[in-house]
Amino acid sequence: MARSWVNSAERIGADLHLDLSESSGSSEARGPGGRRAALSRALREAVRDGRLAPGTRLPPYRSLAADLGIARNTVADAYAELVAEGWLTARQGSGTRVAERAEPLRRAERVPRRVPHRARGPRHDLRQGTPDASAFPRAAWLASYRRALQQAPNEVFGPGDPAGRIELREALTEYLARARGVRTEPGRIVICSGFAHALRLLFSQDGDGGVLRGPLAVEAYGLGFHRELLAAMGVRTVPLPLDEDGARVERLARERAVLLTPAHQFPTGGPLHPERRSAVIDWARARGGVVLEDDYDGEFRYDRKPVGAVQGLDPERVILVGSVSKSLSPAVRLGWMVLPERYVDDVLAAKGEREAWASVLDQLSLADFIVSGAYDRHVRRMRQRYRSRRDRLVAALATQAPHIEVTGVAAGLHAVLRLPPGTERSAVKAATWQGIALDGLAEFRHPDAAEPDMPVRDGIVVGYATPSEHAYGAALEALCGVLPPGQ
């Protein structure tokens, strides 16, 4: 049966005839998955034929679903699939439109429907490390920015303080104490542009050799980018084995510092056990060393109350580094170092008087965002959203791939899917072929991690925060389709 839509009353979208039965075949059209595939194919054909011109605005999900007699989620998933493939674009405030580059093809140029091909760009972005960009609190941030600009004293537009604006440092002192159990004062906080910037300041080889020196102990699994950055500054990293209780800090020896992700080990998941938290502080006191705490997603804990920062155990032996890259957006280039008193002057000297500081107006905006309560509200809202995303991931795997173990899901923005031995490489390759962007667990393994201490485990790291809400269902369906089968 042919179905069509007409939107002349609202002047939204286009008068267009869609025949779902011809696009899909009667057997494929049964069920939500078949109807979504049929609608996707019909829309592609409409673009190819020129019936949907570049820039044409499509109807809202609800309108098209009512006209076609199908579920709203089916339309949303079809739109999301075509957005990921580049046929459509979706922007807040302007709706869903035919992509400008999706020009109609001449009949002789059409690509056969069933010929597999490697996607030019990822259809589904399941990489770890970034929040849902569509959820950025534009209105609340704009309100804070306006207030900050209107109330800013004239001195704001002068040279500035290398430590950062006092308004932000005071706001962070209160917030970190309340939300993360951090013990500090404004004079011991230095504003930076993120964790990588903090590493550069702490280990820079300029002058007398940097604030801190290597060798630096790191967790056997972590971000390769951080290891490469440290290596470029001449810092040797020594991997610490991991188990279900986190980093095995009893293996610390002559290192001068240790870098940990104690709230939620990256990427394997799980907090550092309380006994090991105490043990690493004892090591730092006895050795005269320092713990570098990467508090990258401490606010996002779902199964119990947040795990406090290790810094609270001994503020003179821990440097805590945090940022808003996960909680707010990596586009807001703001982070902070909470320092032992003995390091403050050296860090400020490393920044220098002409260091490229984070925008002062952004600092004032973030201060207002925190003090007004908007930051807390945003974090609570995103915690609920990401927990729902996590639950949908776990439920989808339980139904479609029950042999796959999911770990690291008590907190954060990603999960680790444990795979049968020897299947990680083929799973990542299959995902790439299907246009799914994700990371294999091996990508995060320290190259010097010893096999007896740290057995190799096959797995993939799935970021469930990156896709927009309307694209997430299609991303999960595609993910389950590339996982290795059970035995």
C-alpha positions as CSV (number, residue, x, y, z in Angstrom):
1,M,0.0,0.0,0.0
2,A,1.4,3.4,-1.0
3,R,1.6,6.1,1.6
4,S,2.4,9.8,1.3
5,W,2.6,13.0,3.2
6,V,1.5,16.6,2.5
7,N,2.6,19.6,4.6
8,S,1.3,22.5,2.7
9,A,-0.6,23.8,5.7
10,E,2.5,24.3,7.8
11,R,4.8,25.0,4.8
12,I,7.3,22.7,6.4
13,G,8.8,19.9,4.3
14,A,7.8,19.0,0.8
15,D,4.8,17.5,-1.0
16,L,6.2,14.0,-1.7
17,H,4.8,10.6,-2.5
18,L,6.6,7.8,-0.6
19,D,5.8,4.2,-1.4
20,L,7.1,2.1,1.5
21,S,5.8,-1.2,0.1
22,E,7.7,-0.9,-3.1
23,S,10.8,0.2,-1.4
24,S,10.9,-2.7,1.1
25,G,8.8,-5.6,-0.1
26,S,5.9,-6.8,2.0
27,S,8.0,-9.2,4.1
28,E,10.6,-6.7,5.1
29,A,8.0,-4.1,6.0
30,R,6.8,-6.1,8.9
31,G,8.1,-4.9,12.3
32,P,9.8,-1.7,13.4
33,G,13.1,-2.7,11.9
34,G,11.6,-3.4,8.5
35,R,9.6,-0.2,8.4
36,R,12.6,1.8,9.4
37,A,14.7,0.2,6.6
38,A,11.9,0.8,4.1
39,L,11.5,4.4,5.0
40,S,15.3,5.0,4.9
41,R,15.4,3.4,1.4
42,A,12.4,5.4,0.2
43,L,14.0,8.7,1.4
44,R,17.3,7.8,-0.3
45,E,15.5,7.2,-3.6
46,A,13.7,10.5,-3.2
47,V,17.0,12.3,-2.9
48,R,18.6,10.4,-5.8
49,D,15.6,11.1,-8.1
50,G,15.7,14.8,-7.2
51,R,12.3,14.8,-5.7
52,L,13.9,15.9,-2.5
53,A,16.3,18.8,-3.4
54,P,19.3,19.8,-1.3
55,G,18.3,22.0,1.6
56,T,14.7,20.7,1.7
57,R,13.3,20.7,5.2
58,L,11.7,17.3,6.2
59,P,8.6,17.0,8.4
60,P,9.1,16.5,12.2
61,Y,9.1,12.9,13.4
62,R,5.6,13.1,14.8
63,S,4.0,14.6,11.6
64,L,5.6,12.1,9.3
65,A,4.9,9.2,11.6
66,A,1.2,10.2,11.7
67,D,1.0,10.5,7.9
68,L,2.6,7.2,7.3
69,G,0.9,5.3,10.2
70,I,4.2,4.2,11.8
71,A,5.9,4.8,15.1
72,R,7.6,8.1,15.9
73,N,10.8,6.3,16.9
74,T,10.8,4.5,13.6
75,V,11.0,7.8,11.8
76,A,13.6,9.2,14.2
77,D,15.8,6.1,13.7
78,A,15.5,6.4,9.9
79,Y,16.4,10.1,10.0
80,A,19.3,9.4,12.3
81,E,20.6,6.7,9.9
82,L,20.5,9.1,6.9
83,V,22.1,11.9,8.9
84,A,25.0,9.5,9.8
85,E,25.3,8.5,6.2
86,G,25.4,12.1,5.0
87,W,22.1,12.2,3.1
88,L,20.5,14.5,5.7
89,T,21.6,17.1,8.2
90,A,20.1,17.9,11.6
91,R,20.7,21.1,13.5
92,Q,18.9,22.5,16.6
93,G,16.4,25.1,15.5
94,S,16.5,24.3,11.8
95,G,15.1,20.8,11.8
96,T,16.2,18.0,9.5
97,R,17.1,18.8,5.9
98,V,18.5,17.2,2.8
99,A,22.2,17.7,2.9
100,E,23.6,20.3,0.5
101,R,26.1,17.7,-0.9
102,A,23.4,15.1,-1.4
103,E,22.8,16.0,-5.1
104,P,20.6,13.8,-7.2
105,L,22.5,11.2,-9.3
106,R,21.8,10.6,-12.9
107,R,20.4,7.1,-13.6
108,A,23.7,5.8,-15.0
109,E,25.6,7.0,-11.9
110,R,23.4,5.3,-9.3
111,V,25.1,3.0,-6.8
112,P,23.6,-0.5,-6.6
113,R,21.7,-0.8,-3.4
114,R,23.1,-4.0,-2.2
115,V,26.8,-3.5,-3.1
116,P,28.7,-3.3,0.2
117,H,31.1,-0.4,0.5
118,R,33.3,1.2,3.1
119,A,31.6,4.2,4.6
120,R,33.5,7.5,3.9
121,G,32.8,8.7,7.4
122,P,31.4,7.0,10.5
123,R,27.7,6.5,10.4
124,H,27.6,5.9,14.1
125,D,30.1,7.5,16.5
126,L,30.7,5.3,19.5
127,R,34.1,6.6,20.4
128,Q,34.8,7.3,24.0
129,G,35.8,10.6,25.5
130,T,33.2,13.2,24.4
131,P,29.8,14.1,25.7
132,D,26.6,14.5,23.7
133,A,27.3,17.8,21.8
134,S,23.6,18.3,21.2
135,A,23.0,18.5,24.9
136,F,25.2,21.6,25.5
137,P,23.1,24.0,27.7
138,R,23.1,26.9,25.2
139,A,20.5,29.0,26.9
140,A,21.9,28.7,30.5
141,W,25.5,29.2,29.3
142,L,24.4,32.3,27.3
143,A,22.7,33.7,30.4
144,S,25.8,33.2,32.5
145,Y,28.0,34.7,29.8
146,R,25.8,37.8,29.6
147,R,25.8,38.3,33.4
148,A,29.6,37.8,33.5
149,L,30.2,40.3,30.8
150,Q,27.8,42.9,32.3
151,Q,29.3,42.5,35.8
152,A,32.9,42.2,34.8
153,P,35.2,44.9,36.3
154,N,37.4,46.9,34.0
155,E,40.5,45.0,35.1
156,V,39.1,41.9,33.3
157,F,40.1,43.4,30.0
158,G,43.7,43.9,31.1
159,P,46.7,41.5,31.3
160,G,45.2,39.2,33.9
161,D,46.4,36.7,36.5
162,P,48.3,33.6,35.4
163,A,46.5,31.7,38.2
164,G,43.1,32.4,36.6
165,R,40.3,34.6,37.6
166,I,39.6,34.7,41.4
167,E,35.9,34.4,40.8
168,L,36.3,31.0,39.1
169,R,38.9,29.7,41.7
170,E,36.5,30.6,44.5
171,A,33.6,28.9,42.8
172,L,35.7,25.8,42.2
173,T,36.9,25.7,45.8
174,E,33.3,25.5,47.0
175,Y,32.1,23.1,44.2
176,L,35.0,20.6,44.4
177,A,34.7,20.4,48.2
178,R,31.0,19.7,48.0
179,A,30.9,17.4,45.0
180,R,34.3,15.7,45.1
181,G,35.5,15.9,48.7
182,V,38.5,18.1,47.7
183,R,40.3,20.2,50.4
184,T,41.8,23.3,49.0
185,E,41.6,27.1,48.8
186,P,41.6,29.6,45.9
187,G,45.3,30.3,46.2
188,R,46.1,26.7,45.4
189,I,44.1,26.4,42.2
190,V,45.6,27.2,38.9
191,I,43.3,27.4,35.8
192,C,44.5,25.7,32.7
193,S,42.8,24.6,29.4
194,G,42.6,20.9,30.1
195,F,44.5,17.8,31.2
196,A,47.0,17.9,28.4
197,H,47.8,21.5,29.2
198,A,48.3,20.5,32.8
199,L,50.8,17.8,31.8
200,R,52.7,20.3,29.7
201,L,53.0,22.7,32.6
202,L,53.9,20.1,35.1
203,F,56.6,18.3,33.0
204,S,57.8,21.0,30.7
205,Q,61.5,20.8,30.0
206,D,62.0,24.5,29.8
207,G,64.2,26.2,32.4
208,D,65.3,24.0,35.2
209,G,63.5,20.9,33.9
210,G,59.9,21.3,34.8
211,V,57.8,21.2,38.0
212,L,57.9,17.4,38.2
213,R,60.4,14.9,36.8
214,G,60.2,11.3,35.7
215,P,60.1,8.4,35.8
216,L,56.3,8.5,36.1
217,A,54.3,5.5,37.0
218,V,51.1,5.1,35.0
219,E,48.2,2.6,34.8
220,A,48.8,-0.2,32.3
221,Y,45.8,0.9,30.3
222,G,45.3,4.6,29.6
223,L,45.3,7.2,26.9
224,G,48.1,6.8,24.4
225,F,47.9,10.5,23.7
226,H,49.0,11.3,27.3
227,R,51.9,8.8,27.0
228,E,53.0,10.3,23.7
229,L,52.9,13.8,25.2
230,L,55.0,12.8,28.1
231,A,57.5,10.9,25.9
232,A,57.9,14.1,23.8
233,M,58.9,15.9,27.0
234,G,61.5,13.3,27.8
235,V,59.4,11.7,30.6
236,R,59.7,7.9,30.9
237,T,56.5,6.1,31.9
238,V,56.4,2.9,33.8
239,P,53.2,0.8,33.6
240,L,51.4,-0.4,36.8
241,P,49.4,-3.7,36.5
242,L,45.6,-3.5,37.0
243,D,43.2,-5.9,38.5
244,E,39.6,-5.7,39.7
245,D,40.6,-3.3,42.5
246,G,42.4,-0.9,40.2
247,A,46.1,-0.1,39.9
248,R,48.4,-2.3,41.9
249,V,50.1,0.5,43.7
250,E,52.2,-1.9,45.8
251,R,54.4,-2.2,42.7
252,L,55.5,1.4,43.0
253,A,59.2,1.6,43.5
254,R,61.6,4.4,42.6
255,E,59.2,6.5,40.6
256,R,58.9,10.1,41.7
257,A,55.2,10.4,40.7
258,V,52.3,8.3,39.8
259,L,49.4,9.1,37.4
260,L,46.1,7.5,38.4
261,T,42.4,7.7,37.4
262,P,41.1,6.5,40.9
263,A,37.4,7.5,40.6
264,H,36.9,5.5,37.4
265,Q,39.9,3.7,35.9
266,F,40.3,4.6,32.2
267,P,39.3,2.7,30.2
268,T,38.7,-0.5,32.0
269,G,36.4,0.9,34.7
270,G,36.1,0.6,38.4
271,P,37.3,2.8,41.3
272,L,40.6,2.4,43.1
273,H,40.1,0.2,46.2
274,P,40.1,2.2,49.5
275,E,43.1,0.2,50.8
276,R,45.0,1.1,47.7
277,R,44.1,4.7,48.0
278,S,45.6,4.8,51.5
279,A,48.6,2.8,50.3
280,V,49.4,5.2,47.5
281,I,49.3,8.1,49.9
282,D,51.6,6.2,52.3
283,W,54.0,5.6,49.3
284,A,54.0,9.3,48.4
285,R,54.8,10.3,52.0
286,A,57.6,7.8,52.4
287,R,59.1,8.5,49.0
288,G,58.6,12.2,48.9
289,G,56.6,11.6,45.8
290,V,53.3,13.0,44.4
291,V,50.1,11.5,43.1
292,L,48.7,13.0,39.9
293,E,45.0,12.4,40.0
294,D,43.1,12.6,36.7
295,D,39.5,13.3,37.9
296,Y,38.1,13.2,34.3
297,D,34.5,12.0,34.9
298,G,34.1,11.9,38.7
299,E,30.6,13.5,38.6
300,F,29.1,10.7,36.5
301,R,28.5,7.8,38.9
302,Y,25.2,5.8,38.6
303,D,25.1,2.9,41.0
304,R,26.0,4.5,44.2
305,K,27.2,7.8,45.8
306,P,30.1,9.5,44.0
307,V,33.6,8.2,44.9
308,G,35.5,11.1,46.5
309,A,38.8,12.4,45.2
310,V,42.1,10.9,46.6
311,Q,43.2,14.5,47.1
312,G,41.0,14.7,50.1
313,L,43.3,12.2,51.9
314,D,46.4,14.4,51.7
315,P,46.2,17.7,49.9
316,E,50.0,18.1,50.2
317,R,50.8,14.8,48.3
318,V,48.2,14.9,45.5
319,I,47.8,17.1,42.4
320,L,44.2,16.9,41.2
321,V,43.4,17.8,37.6
322,G,39.9,18.3,36.4
323,S,38.1,20.0,33.5
324,V,34.6,20.5,32.0
325,S,35.5,18.5,28.8
326,K,33.2,15.5,29.9
327,S,30.7,17.3,32.1
328,L,30.0,20.3,29.8
329,S,32.0,20.3,26.5
330,P,35.6,19.9,25.2
331,A,34.9,23.1,23.3
332,V,34.9,25.1,26.6
333,R,38.7,24.9,27.0
334,L,38.7,25.1,30.8
335,G,40.4,22.9,33.4
336,W,42.0,23.3,36.8
337,M,44.9,22.0,38.9
338,V,44.5,21.7,42.6
339,L,48.0,21.9,43.9
340,P,50.0,21.3,47.0
341,E,51.3,24.6,48.3
342,R,54.9,23.8,47.4
343,Y,54.1,23.6,43.6
344,V,52.0,26.7,43.1
345,D,54.8,29.1,42.4
346,D,56.6,26.7,40.0
347,V,53.4,26.1,38.0
348,L,52.8,29.8,37.7
349,A,56.4,30.3,36.6
350,A,55.8,27.6,34.0
351,K,52.7,29.4,32.7
352,G,54.7,32.6,32.3
353,E,53.4,36.1,31.9
354,R,52.7,35.6,28.2
355,E,51.3,32.1,28.3
356,A,48.2,31.5,26.2
357,W,45.7,31.4,29.0
358,A,42.1,30.3,28.8
359,S,39.7,33.1,27.9
360,V,39.0,35.3,30.9
361,L,35.4,35.8,29.8
362,D,34.9,32.0,29.6
363,Q,36.3,31.7,33.1
364,L,33.9,34.3,34.4
365,S,31.0,32.6,32.6
366,L,31.9,29.2,34.2
367,A,32.1,30.9,37.6
368,D,28.6,32.2,37.2
369,F,27.4,28.9,35.8
370,I,28.6,27.2,38.9
371,V,27.5,29.8,41.5
372,S,24.0,30.1,39.9
373,G,23.4,26.4,40.3
374,A,23.2,25.8,36.5
375,Y,26.2,23.6,36.5
376,D,24.7,21.3,39.1
377,R,21.4,21.1,37.2
378,H,23.2,20.3,34.0
379,V,25.3,17.6,35.6
380,R,22.2,16.0,37.2
381,R,20.3,16.1,33.9
382,M,23.2,14.6,31.9
383,R,23.8,11.9,34.6
384,Q,20.2,10.8,34.2
385,R,20.6,10.8,30.4
386,Y,23.8,8.9,30.3
387,R,22.5,6.4,32.8
388,S,19.6,5.8,30.5
389,R,22.0,5.4,27.6
390,R,24.0,2.9,29.6
391,D,20.9,0.9,30.5
392,R,19.8,0.7,26.9
393,L,23.3,-0.5,25.9
394,V,23.2,-3.2,28.6
395,A,19.7,-4.2,27.7
396,A,20.4,-4.4,24.0
397,L,23.5,-6.7,24.6
398,A,21.5,-8.9,27.0
399,T,18.9,-9.5,24.3
400,Q,21.1,-9.6,21.1
401,A,24.5,-10.7,22.4
402,P,24.1,-12.3,25.9
403,H,27.5,-13.9,25.6
404,I,29.3,-10.5,25.7
405,E,30.3,-9.3,29.2
406,V,29.9,-5.6,29.8
407,T,32.2,-4.0,32.4
408,G,33.0,-0.5,33.7
409,V,29.4,0.6,33.7
410,A,29.1,1.9,37.2
411,A,30.3,5.3,36.1
412,G,31.5,7.4,33.2
413,L,30.6,7.8,29.6
414,H,31.8,4.5,28.2
415,A,31.7,0.8,28.7
416,V,34.1,-2.1,27.9
417,L,32.7,-5.1,26.1
418,R,34.7,-8.2,26.8
419,L,35.1,-10.3,23.7
420,P,36.1,-13.9,23.1
421,P,39.9,-14.4,22.9
422,G,41.3,-13.5,19.5
423,T,38.2,-11.6,18.2
424,E,39.0,-8.0,19.0
425,R,40.8,-7.2,15.8
426,S,38.1,-8.7,13.6
427,A,35.3,-7.0,15.6
428,V,37.0,-3.6,15.2
429,K,37.5,-4.2,11.5
430,A,33.8,-5.2,11.0
431,A,32.7,-2.1,12.9
432,T,34.9,0.1,10.7
433,W,33.5,-1.6,7.6
434,Q,29.9,-0.9,8.7
435,G,30.7,2.7,9.5
436,I,30.9,2.4,13.3
437,A,33.6,4.4,15.0
438,L,34.8,2.8,18.2
439,D,38.1,1.7,19.8
440,G,39.6,-1.6,20.5
441,L,40.9,-2.2,24.1
442,A,44.4,-2.9,22.8
443,E,44.7,0.7,21.7
444,F,45.0,1.8,25.3
445,R,47.5,-0.8,26.5
446,H,50.9,0.5,27.5
447,P,53.5,-0.9,25.1
448,D,55.7,-2.0,28.0
449,A,53.0,-3.8,30.0
450,A,54.4,-7.2,30.8
451,E,52.3,-10.2,29.9
452,P,52.6,-12.1,33.2
453,D,51.5,-9.1,35.2
454,M,48.9,-7.8,32.8
455,P,47.3,-10.5,30.6
456,V,46.1,-9.3,27.2
457,R,42.3,-9.2,27.1
458,D,40.2,-8.8,24.0
459,G,37.5,-6.1,24.1
460,I,36.1,-2.9,22.6
461,V,35.5,0.4,24.3
462,V,32.1,1.8,23.5
463,G,31.3,5.5,24.2
464,Y,27.5,5.8,24.8
465,A,27.5,9.6,25.3
466,T,28.6,10.8,21.9
467,P,25.6,10.0,19.7
468,S,22.7,12.4,19.8
469,E,19.5,11.1,21.4
470,H,17.7,10.4,18.1
471,A,20.7,8.5,16.7
472,Y,21.4,6.3,19.6
473,G,19.0,3.5,18.8
474,A,20.3,3.0,15.3
475,A,23.9,3.0,16.7
476,L,23.1,0.2,19.2
477,E,21.4,-1.9,16.5
478,A,24.5,-1.5,14.3
479,L,26.9,-2.3,17.2
480,C,25.1,-5.5,18.0
481,G,25.3,-6.5,14.4
482,V,29.2,-6.6,14.3
483,L,29.9,-8.4,17.6
484,P,31.4,-11.9,17.3
485,P,28.8,-14.7,17.8
486,G,28.7,-16.8,20.9
487,Q,30.2,-20.3,21.1
